[in-house]
Amino acid sequence: MNGQPKKRPQEPHRIVFKPPLIFVRFQRPGIRARTRRLGDLAAACSLIAFTLPLMAIVAIAIKFESPGPVFERRQCIGIGGRRFDALSFRTTLHAVEDVDRGWHRAPHMTRVGPYLRYTRVDDLPQLFNVLRGEMSIIDSAAYSPSFLN
């Protein structure tokens, strides 16, 4: 023999199927993701500091105008399919579903609701979602679960 081991041909009935190994590998965020997150944190902190008096005035106006909570939570899907509650100021009467996001004042809207929606002040509490890492300022598309179905 010429120094090589003898290879045995494998018979078809002796082939053993092994299940594939599944390795779960979590990627560490790269420099781009870390920079983006730091930028989001810096922008959100500065915008919250700048708009906090306006948010306080809007919260007081909503609370005095109608009973119910100041914020409304809308369930959205974020990065990796995780669900989270996006915050916004309540612009409709309590226990009424959001039917229309138009400029006119519908009967189910509060008196300050159309102004908040027109100026987009109702979305300012989403800065707190950015602080929690659920949204990003640059790409803040938060989709509804029903939209993705």
Protein Blocks (a to p, Z undefined) as FASTA:
>chain_A
ZZiacdddddfklpccdddddddddddddfklmmmmmmmmmmmmmmmmmmmmmmmmmmmm
mmmmpgcdfbdcdddddehhiacddddddfbdehiacfbfcfbdcfkbcfklmmmmmnom
mmmmmmmmmmnopacfklmcccdfklmZZ
